Amino acid sequence: MDYRNFLQKAETFCGQYGLTLAQAVCILSAIVGLVCFLRRFRLSRKSLFSPHKLKILESKSLGNRQFLLVISYESEKFLLGVYPNGMRFLCRLGADENVAAKTEPPHPNIQTL
């Protein structure tokens, strides 16, 4: 297709709809920019309106790139151990909201006052 022929068809199209060539280029670039923005930030309809079900509630470093994670999925809580070569499921935590407030039983060799 000849370049002049293309420009002539573009001007004819824009003239039919009352647009100048500059306005048509601006509208097309705005549409392309919006599509690039949405792709860049992955703003899909699902991610905008659905709540995140998987959450990291707490983490505790154990040193040497090892740590514990308390995660929740929906209403369940789990304890995971993470180490340099992977991770391991340790246990399912109870439904008690205030797990940290519970006291551990004293060690048998330690006298309580």
N, C-alpha and C positions, 0 to 999 in steps of 0.2 A: 504494500500500500504506500502510495506517495505521501510524503509529509504535508505537502500543500493541500492535497485532497482531504487528509485527516483533519487539518485545521479548518477547512471549509465546512466539513460535516459537523464539527464541533460548534462552530459559529452558528450554523443553521439550527442545530438542536437547541442551543442556548437562546437563540432569537425566538424560537417558537414558544418557549416557556418564560420569556421575559428576564432571562439571566444574562449577565455579561460573562465572558469567559473567565475573568478574575473571580467572580462570585462562585462559579461552578468549581473552580480549582480550590477555593477556600472551603467550600462545603465538603468536597471529596477528601481534602487533607484533614479536616476535622473528624470525619468518619473514620479514616485510617488511624488517626491519632487515638481516638477513643477505643478502637479495637485493640491497638497495641497496648494501651494502658490496662485494659481489662485482662489481656493475656499475661501481661507482666506481673500483675498482682493476683492473678487467678481468682478474681471475684466472681465465682459462679453463684448461681441462685442457691444452691445447696449450702455452700459455706457461709453465705450471708444470713440465712434464716434458721439454721440448725445449731443448737447449742453443742459445745464440745463435751463429749461424754467422758473422754479420757483426760485425767488431770493428775499432775504430780503434786501431792499435798505437802510432802516434806522430803528432804534428803539430808543424809549425815555422812560426812567424809570419814573414812576409816584409815586414810593414809595410803600411800603407794598406789594411787589410782584405783582405789577400792572404796565403794560407798554403798549405803543402804538407801532404798527409795520406798516411800509409802505412796502408792498410787491408788486412785479410785476410778472405777468404771461404773457409771450409773450410780447405784447405791452400794456397791461392793467395794471393799478396801483390801489391798494386797501389799505384802512386804516382798521386795525384790532385792537380791544382792547383785551388785554390778562389779565386775573385775576386768582386768585388761583384756582377757580373751573371750569375754561374753557376759552373760547374766544368768541368774538362776532364780526360780520361784522359790521363796522360802516358806511362806504360809499365807493363809487367808486371815485377815484381821476381823475381829468381831464387830458387831454393829454398834458397839458402845461408842458414843460420840466423844467421850472424854477419856481416851485411853491413857493420855499422858498424866492425868491426875491420879491414877491408881498407883499405890505404893507397892514396891516389891516386898515380899516377906524377908525379914532379916536373915542374914547368914547365921548358921548355927553357932559359929565361933565368936560372934559379935554380940555383946550384951547390950540391950537397949536400956536407956535410963528413964 
